[in-house]
C-alpha cells in the first residue's frame, strides 16, 4: 500500500494546502481558518519544502496529481475536521 504524499504534511498544513487548491490567497485562507497570515505562509513554506515544489502553482499541481482522495472528499463535502484550538 502506497502512502499519499499528503501523509507527510501535518493536519494544519493539509488544511492550508487544500484551501490553496481551491484558489484562495493567503489572507483568505487565514481568515477562513482563523489563523494569522504569517502562519499560513509558514504552512505553505513547509508544504513546499516537503513536496519538493518551488511555488504555489507547482504545489497545487502536485496535490491534484498525488492528493489523498479521502481528504479531497472531505473537503468537497465540507466535513474536514476543525482546526485544533
TORLOKOL-370348 format. One record per residue: residue in one letter; x, y, z of N, C-alpha, C, O in turn; chain. Coordinates in nm, 4 decimals, decimal comma. Layout:
N
+-----+----------+----------+----------+----------+----------+----------+----------+----------+----------+----------+----------+----------+-------+
! res !       nx !       ny !       nz !      cax !      cay !      caz !       cx !       cy !       cz !       ox !       oy !       oz ! chain !
+-----+----------+----------+----------+----------+----------+----------+----------+----------+----------+----------+----------+----------+-------+
!   A !        X !        Y !        Z !        X !        Y !        Z !        X !        Y !        Z !        X !        Y !        Z !     A !
...
+-----+----------+----------+----------+----------+----------+----------+----------+----------+----------+----------+----------+----------+-------+
This chain:
85
+-----+----------+----------+----------+----------+----------+----------+----------+----------+----------+----------+----------+----------+-------+
! res !       nx !       ny !       nz !      cax !      cay !      caz !       cx !       cy !       cz !       ox !       oy !       oz ! chain !
+-----+----------+----------+----------+----------+----------+----------+----------+----------+----------+----------+----------+----------+-------+
!   X !   0,0849 !  -0,1180 !   0,0000 !   0,0000 !   0,0000 !   0,0000 !   0,0894 !   0,1242 !   0,0000 !   0,1785 !   0,1372 !   0,0840 !     A !
!   X !   0,0655 !   0,2141 !  -0,0932 !   0,1440 !   0,3365 !  -0,1037 !   0,0772 !   0,4471 !  -0,0240 !  -0,0435 !   0,4687 !  -0,0350 !     A !
!   X !   0,1552 !   0,5156 !   0,0550 !   0,1014 !   0,6270 !   0,1319 !   0,0865 !   0,7496 !   0,0444 !   0,1672 !   0,7726 !  -0,0457 !     A !
!   X !  -0,0162 !   0,8280 !   0,0706 !  -0,0367 !   0,9534 !  -0,0007 !   0,0736 !   1,0509 !   0,0371 !   0,1175 !   1,0535 !   0,1520 !     A !
!   X !   0,1191 !   1,1318 !  -0,0598 !   0,2175 !   1,2357 !  -0,0257 !   0,1657 !   1,3320 !   0,0809 !   0,2442 !   1,3953 !   0,1515 !     A !
!   X !   0,0335 !   1,3428 !   0,0920 !  -0,0220 !   1,4320 !   0,1943 !   0,0043 !   1,3796 !   0,3348 !  -0,0033 !   1,4557 !   0,4312 !     A !
!   X !   0,0350 !   1,2515 !   0,3480 !   0,0641 !   1,1969 !   0,4805 !   0,1893 !   1,2582 !   0,5414 !   0,2101 !   1,2490 !   0,6624 !     A !
!   X !   0,2724 !   1,3201 !   0,4596 !   0,3934 !   1,3847 !   0,5103 !   0,3643 !   1,5240 !   0,5658 !   0,4511 !   1,5857 !   0,6275 !     A !
!   X !   0,2429 !   1,5733 !   0,5439 !   0,2047 !   1,7056 !   0,5922 !   0,1318 !   1,6933 !   0,7247 !   0,0639 !   1,5939 !   0,7504 !     A !
!   X !   0,1462 !   1,7948 !   0,8082 !   0,0710 !   1,7979 !   0,9335 !  -0,0760 !   1,8265 !   0,9015 !  -0,1063 !   1,8730 !   0,7916 !     A !
!   X !  -0,1677 !   1,7997 !   0,9947 !  -0,3090 !   1,8313 !   0,9700 !  -0,3308 !   1,9789 !   0,9343 !  -0,4121 !   2,0105 !   0,8474 !     A !
!   X !  -0,2591 !   2,0677 !   1,0005 !  -0,2741 !   2,2111 !   0,9705 !  -0,2238 !   2,2430 !   0,8302 !  -0,2866 !   2,3203 !   0,7578 !     A !
!   X !  -0,1113 !   2,1842 !   0,7918 !  -0,0585 !   2,2055 !   0,6567 !  -0,1560 !   2,1516 !   0,5525 !  -0,1753 !   2,2140 !   0,4482 !     A !
!   X !  -0,2177 !   2,0365 !   0,5793 !  -0,3163 !   1,9797 !   0,4870 !  -0,4330 !   2,0748 !   0,4657 !  -0,4757 !   2,0975 !   0,3525 !     A !
!   X !  -0,4848 !   2,1306 !   0,5757 !  -0,5987 !   2,2230 !   0,5637 !  -0,5606 !   2,3435 !   0,4783 !  -0,6376 !   2,3864 !   0,3924 !     A !
!   X !  -0,4423 !   2,3973 !   0,5022 !  -0,3983 !   2,5152 !   0,4281 !  -0,3803 !   2,4837 !   0,2801 !  -0,4271 !   2,5592 !   0,1950 !     A !
!   X !  -0,3130 !   2,3729 !   0,2482 !  -0,2877 !   2,3439 !   0,1073 !  -0,4147 !   2,3044 !   0,0335 !  -0,4255 !   2,3285 !  -0,0867 !     A !
!   X !  -0,5107 !   2,2443 !   0,1024 !  -0,6376 !   2,2129 !   0,0357 !  -0,7152 !   2,3404 !   0,0040 !  -0,7831 !   2,3475 !  -0,0984 !     A !
!   X !  -0,7060 !   2,4409 !   0,0906 !  -0,7690 !   2,5697 !   0,0601 !  -0,6927 !   2,6418 !  -0,0497 !  -0,7520 !   2,7113 !  -0,1323 !     A !
!   X !  -0,5620 !   2,6251 !  -0,0505 !  -0,4810 !   2,6804 !  -0,1593 !  -0,5269 !   2,6194 !  -0,2920 !  -0,5351 !   2,6882 !  -0,3937 !     A !
!   X !  -0,5562 !   2,4910 !  -0,2892 !  -0,6017 !   2,4215 !  -0,4092 !  -0,7345 !   2,4778 !  -0,4597 !  -0,7634 !   2,4723 !  -0,5792 !     A !
!   X !  -0,8139 !   2,5309 !  -0,3697 !  -0,9404 !   2,5934 !  -0,4088 !  -0,9181 !   2,7307 !  -0,4707 !  -1,0125 !   2,7931 !  -0,5192 !     A !
!   X !  -0,7946 !   2,7779 !  -0,4693 !  -0,7629 !   2,9059 !  -0,5307 !  -0,7621 !   3,0232 !  -0,4346 !  -0,7541 !   3,1383 !  -0,4775 !     A !
!   X !  -0,7702 !   2,9957 !  -0,3053 !  -0,7705 !   3,1045 !  -0,2083 !  -0,6299 !   3,1609 !  -0,1905 !  -0,5310 !   3,0878 !  -0,1955 !     A !
!   X !  -0,6231 !   3,2894 !  -0,1700 !  -0,4956 !   3,3547 !  -0,1391 !  -0,4686 !   3,3411 !   0,0103 !  -0,5576 !   3,3055 !   0,0875 !     A !
!   X !  -0,3453 !   3,3699 !   0,0499 !  -0,3049 !   3,3503 !   0,1892 !  -0,3962 !   3,4201 !   0,2886 !  -0,4345 !   3,3606 !   0,3893 !     A !
!   X !  -0,4312 !   3,5440 !   0,2625 !  -0,5162 !   3,6168 !   0,3583 !  -0,6545 !   3,5545 !   0,3687 !  -0,7125 !   3,5512 !   0,4773 !     A !
!   X !  -0,7081 !   3,5054 !   0,2583 !  -0,8391 !   3,4397 !   0,2612 !  -0,8311 !   3,3071 !   0,3366 !  -0,9232 !   3,2711 !   0,4099 !     A !
!   X !  -0,7206 !   3,2348 !   0,3183 !  -0,7003 !   3,1104 !   0,3928 !  -0,6924 !   3,1409 !   0,5415 !  -0,7549 !   3,0728 !   0,6228 !     A !
!   X !  -0,6159 !   3,2425 !   0,5767 !  -0,6019 !   3,2818 !   0,7174 !  -0,7376 !   3,3175 !   0,7770 !  -0,7703 !   3,2767 !   0,8884 !     A !
!   X !  -0,8151 !   3,3931 !   0,7028 !  -0,9489 !   3,4326 !   0,7501 !  -1,0373 !   3,3094 !   0,7691 !  -1,1053 !   3,2962 !   0,8708 !     A !
!   X !  -1,0359 !   3,2204 !   0,6718 !  -1,1203 !   3,1005 !   0,6772 !  -1,0840 !   3,0116 !   0,7951 !  -1,1724 !   2,9567 !   0,8608 !     A !
!   X !  -0,9543 !   2,9969 !   0,8228 !  -0,9087 !   2,9073 !   0,9298 !  -0,8897 !   2,9780 !   1,0637 !  -0,8573 !   2,9148 !   1,1642 !     A !
!   X !  -0,9101 !   3,1091 !   1,0640 !  -0,8934 !   3,1909 !   1,1843 !  -0,7521 !   3,1723 !   1,2411 !  -0,7329 !   3,1423 !   1,3589 !     A !
!   X !  -0,6560 !   3,1912 !   1,1530 !  -0,5152 !   3,1895 !   1,1908 !  -0,4499 !   3,3113 !   1,1269 !  -0,5116 !   3,3787 !   1,0445 !     A !
!   X !  -0,3266 !   3,3398 !   1,1641 !  -0,2606 !   3,4576 !   1,1093 !  -0,2121 !   3,4328 !   0,9663 !  -0,1902 !   3,3192 !   0,9242 !     A !
!   X !  -0,1967 !   3,5423 !   0,8944 !  -0,1432 !   3,5373 !   0,7583 !  -0,0039 !   3,4750 !   0,7605 !   0,0305 !   3,3968 !   0,6719 !     A !
!   X !   0,0748 !   3,5084 !   0,8593 !   0,2117 !   3,4557 !   0,8727 !   0,2101 !   3,3041 !   0,8948 !   0,2947 !   3,2326 !   0,8412 !     A !
!   X !   0,1144 !   3,2556 !   0,9732 !   0,1026 !   3,1119 !   0,9959 !   0,0721 !   3,0399 !   0,8654 !   0,1270 !   2,9329 !   0,8391 !     A !
!   X !  -0,0143 !   3,0973 !   0,7841 !  -0,0447 !   3,0392 !   0,6525 !   0,0832 !   3,0334 !   0,5689 !   0,1122 !   2,9314 !   0,5064 !     A !
!   X !   0,1590 !   3,1422 !   0,5679 !   0,2842 !   3,1446 !   0,4923 !   0,3786 !   3,0343 !   0,5392 !   0,4430 !   2,9689 !   0,4572 !     A !
!   X !   0,3871 !   3,0134 !   0,6693 !   0,4747 !   2,9090 !   0,7240 !   0,4279 !   2,7703 !   0,6813 !   0,5094 !   2,6870 !   0,6416 !     A !
!   X !   0,2970 !   2,7446 !   0,6890 !   0,2437 !   2,6147 !   0,6486 !   0,2705 !   2,5889 !   0,5000 !   0,3083 !   2,4782 !   0,4618 !     A !
!   X !   0,2509 !   2,6902 !   0,4175 !   0,2750 !   2,6741 !   0,2743 !   0,4239 !   2,6519 !   0,2486 !   0,4614 !   2,5678 !   0,1668 !     A !
!   X !   0,5071 !   2,7262 !   0,3176 !   0,6519 !   2,7098 !   0,3010 !   0,6955 !   2,5681 !   0,3362 !   0,7748 !   2,5079 !   0,2638 !     A !
!   X !   0,6445 !   2,5143 !   0,4469 !   0,6803 !   2,3778 !   0,4871 !   0,6256 !   2,2759 !   0,3883 !   0,6926 !   2,1773 !   0,3575 !     A !
!   X !   0,5038 !   2,2989 !   0,3380 !   0,4454 !   2,2073 !   0,2393 !   0,5268 !   2,2095 !   0,1101 !   0,5475 !   2,1055 !   0,0475 !     A !
!   X !   0,5727 !   2,3278 !   0,0706 !   0,6575 !   2,3373 !  -0,0487 !   0,7854 !   2,2580 !  -0,0283 !   0,8279 !   2,1843 !  -0,1173 !     A !
!   X !   0,8464 !   2,2725 !   0,0869 !   0,9704 !   2,2024 !   0,1169 !   0,9494 !   2,0514 !   0,1171 !   1,0283 !   1,9775 !   0,0583 !     A !
!   X !   0,8442 !   2,0058 !   0,1825 !   0,8179 !   1,8623 !   0,1931 !   0,7818 !   1,8001 !   0,0587 !   0,8128 !   1,6836 !   0,0337 !     A !
!   X !   0,7168 !   1,8771 !  -0,0275 !   0,6724 !   1,8237 !  -0,1564 !   0,7792 !   1,8366 !  -0,2644 !   0,7722 !   1,7708 !  -0,3682 !     A !
!   X !   0,8785 !   1,9222 !  -0,2389 !   0,9810 !   1,9471 !  -0,3398 !   0,9357 !   2,0452 !  -0,4466 !   1,0023 !   2,0608 !  -0,5490 !     A !
!   X !   0,8234 !   2,1110 !  -0,4237 !   0,7709 !   2,2091 !  -0,5193 !   0,8380 !   2,3440 !  -0,4977 !   0,8860 !   2,3744 !  -0,3885 !     A !
!   X !   0,8404 !   2,4247 !  -0,6041 !   0,9069 !   2,5555 !  -0,5966 !   0,8115 !   2,6708 !  -0,5747 !   0,8537 !   2,7779 !  -0,5309 !     A !
!   X !   0,6826 !   2,6515 !  -0,6044 !   0,5864 !   2,7616 !  -0,5896 !   0,4458 !   2,7058 !  -0,5709 !   0,4236 !   2,5849 !  -0,5774 !     A !
!   X !   0,3515 !   2,7966 !  -0,5474 !   0,2123 !   2,7567 !  -0,5201 !   0,1509 !   2,6794 !  -0,6358 !   0,0759 !   2,5843 !  -0,6140 !     A !
!   X !   0,1817 !   2,7190 !  -0,7574 !   0,1253 !   2,6503 !  -0,8730 !   0,1744 !   2,5056 !  -0,8791 !   0,0955 !   2,4135 !  -0,8999 !     A !
!   X !   0,3045 !   2,4867 !  -0,8611 !   0,3574 !   2,3505 !  -0,8591 !   0,2958 !   2,2694 !  -0,7456 !   0,2660 !   2,1511 !  -0,7620 !     A !
!   X !   0,2769 !   2,3336 !  -0,6306 !   0,2162 !   2,2651 !  -0,5168 !   0,0735 !   2,2235 !  -0,5490 !   0,0329 !   2,1116 !  -0,5176 !     A !
!   X !  -0,0021 !   2,3118 !  -0,6105 !  -0,1398 !   2,2787 !  -0,6480 !  -0,1424 !   2,1620 !  -0,7464 !  -0,2243 !   2,0711 !  -0,7326 !     A !
!   X !  -0,0539 !   2,1640 !  -0,8449 !  -0,0479 !   2,0542 !  -0,9419 !  -0,0059 !   1,9242 !  -0,8742 !  -0,0584 !   1,8175 !  -0,9058 !     A !
!   X !   0,0884 !   1,9334 !  -0,7814 !   0,1328 !   1,8169 !  -0,7056 !   0,0151 !   1,7566 !  -0,6286 !  -0,0018 !   1,6347 !  -0,6246 !     A !
!   X !  -0,0657 !   1,8433 !  -0,5677 !  -0,1816 !   1,7952 !  -0,4925 !  -0,2838 !   1,7287 !  -0,5840 !  -0,3414 !   1,6258 !  -0,5487 !     A !
!   X !  -0,3062 !   1,7866 !  -0,7000 !  -0,4010 !   1,7287 !  -0,7939 !  -0,3543 !   1,5907 !  -0,8385 !  -0,4339 !   1,4974 !  -0,8485 !     A !
!   X !  -0,2254 !   1,5787 !  -0,8650 !  -0,1709 !   1,4508 !  -0,9131 !  -0,1579 !   1,3463 !  -0,8028 !  -0,1766 !   1,2272 !  -0,8276 !     A !
!   X !  -0,1263 !   1,3898 !  -0,6821 !  -0,0901 !   1,2966 !  -0,5759 !  -0,1768 !   1,3057 !  -0,4513 !  -0,1478 !   1,2409 !  -0,3508 !     A !
!   X !  -0,2810 !   1,3840 !  -0,4567 !  -0,3607 !   1,4090 !  -0,3374 !  -0,4273 !   1,2859 !  -0,2798 !  -0,4374 !   1,1822 !  -0,3453 !     A !
!   X !  -0,4713 !   1,2985 !  -0,1597 !  -0,5386 !   1,1930 !  -0,0868 !  -0,6874 !   1,1988 !  -0,1191 !  -0,7523 !   1,2977 !  -0,0847 !     A !
!   X !  -0,7441 !   1,0974 !  -0,1835 !  -0,8856 !   1,1009 !  -0,2217 !  -0,9792 !   1,1193 !  -0,1028 !  -1,0821 !   1,1857 !  -0,1158 !     A !
!   X !  -0,9459 !   1,0622 !   0,0128 !  -1,0315 !   1,0773 !   0,1306 !  -1,0360 !   1,2223 !   0,1761 !  -1,1428 !   1,2736 !   0,2095 !     A !
!   X !  -0,9204 !   1,2892 !   0,1776 !  -0,9184 !   1,4304 !   0,2173 !  -0,9925 !   1,5163 !   0,1154 !  -1,0639 !   1,6096 !   0,1521 !     A !
!   X !  -0,9752 !   1,4846 !  -0,0119 !  -1,0449 !   1,5597 !  -0,1156 !  -1,1955 !   1,5453 !  -0,0996 !  -1,2694 !   1,6428 !  -0,1139 !     A !
!   X !  -1,2409 !   1,4242 !  -0,0701 !  -1,3841 !   1,4010 !  -0,0488 !  -1,4330 !   1,4809 !   0,0725 !  -1,5400 !   1,5416 !   0,0680 !     A !
!   X !  -1,3549 !   1,4806 !   0,1803 !  -1,3921 !   1,5563 !   0,2998 !  -1,4016 !   1,7049 !   0,2680 !  -1,4925 !   1,7730 !   0,3155 !     A !
!   X !  -1,3072 !   1,7561 !   0,1871 !  -1,3095 !   1,8977 !   0,1507 !  -1,4344 !   1,9298 !   0,0714 !  -1,5015 !   2,0292 !   0,0990 !     A !
!   X !  -1,4667 !   1,8465 !  -0,0275 !  -1,5848 !   1,8703 !  -0,1116 !  -1,7127 !   1,8640 !  -0,0306 !  -1,8048 !   1,9424 !  -0,0535 !     A !
!   X !  -1,7192 !   1,7714 !   0,0638 !  -1,8397 !   1,7519 !   0,1434 !  -1,8484 !   1,8477 !   0,2623 !  -1,9503 !   1,8538 !   0,3310 !     A !
!   X !  -1,7407 !   1,9220 !   0,2854 !  -1,7402 !   2,0149 !   0,3983 !  -1,7324 !   1,9454 !   0,5323 !  -1,7809 !   1,9983 !   0,6324 !     A !
!   X !  -1,6718 !   1,8271 !   0,5361 !  -1,6649 !   1,7501 !   0,6608 !  -1,5231 !   1,7415 !   0,7168 !  -1,4943 !   1,6547 !   0,7991 !     A !
!   X !  -1,4340 !   1,8312 !   0,6726 !  -1,2984 !   1,8293 !   0,7280 !  -1,3042 !   1,8649 !   0,8746 !  -1,3795 !   1,9540 !   0,9137 !     A !
!   X !  -1,2250 !   1,7961 !   0,9573 !  -1,2238 !   1,8290 !   1,1000 !  -1,1787 !   1,9738 !   1,1224 !  -1,0994 !   2,0275 !   1,0450 !     A !
!   X !  -1,2296 !   2,0358 !   1,2281 !  -1,1894 !   2,1746 !   1,2557 !  -1,0433 !   2,1833 !   1,2974 !  -0,9828 !   2,0844 !   1,3386 !     A !
!   X !  -0,9879 !   2,3040 !   1,2860 !  -0,8515 !   2,3283 !   1,3339 !  -0,8508 !   2,3099 !   1,4858 !  -0,9463 !   2,3482 !   1,5534 !     A !
!   X !  -0,7448 !   2,2521 !   1,5386 !  -0,7343 !   2,2410 !   1,6837 !  -0,7226 !   2,3780 !   1,7490 !  -0,6662 !   2,4705 !   1,6904 !     A !
!   X !  -0,7750 !   2,3911 !   1,8684 !  -0,7718 !   2,5200 !   1,9392 !  -0,6369 !   2,5494 !   1,9941 !  -0,6170 !   2,6537 !   2,0564 !     A !
+-----+----------+----------+----------+----------+----------+----------+----------+----------+----------+----------+----------+----------+-------+
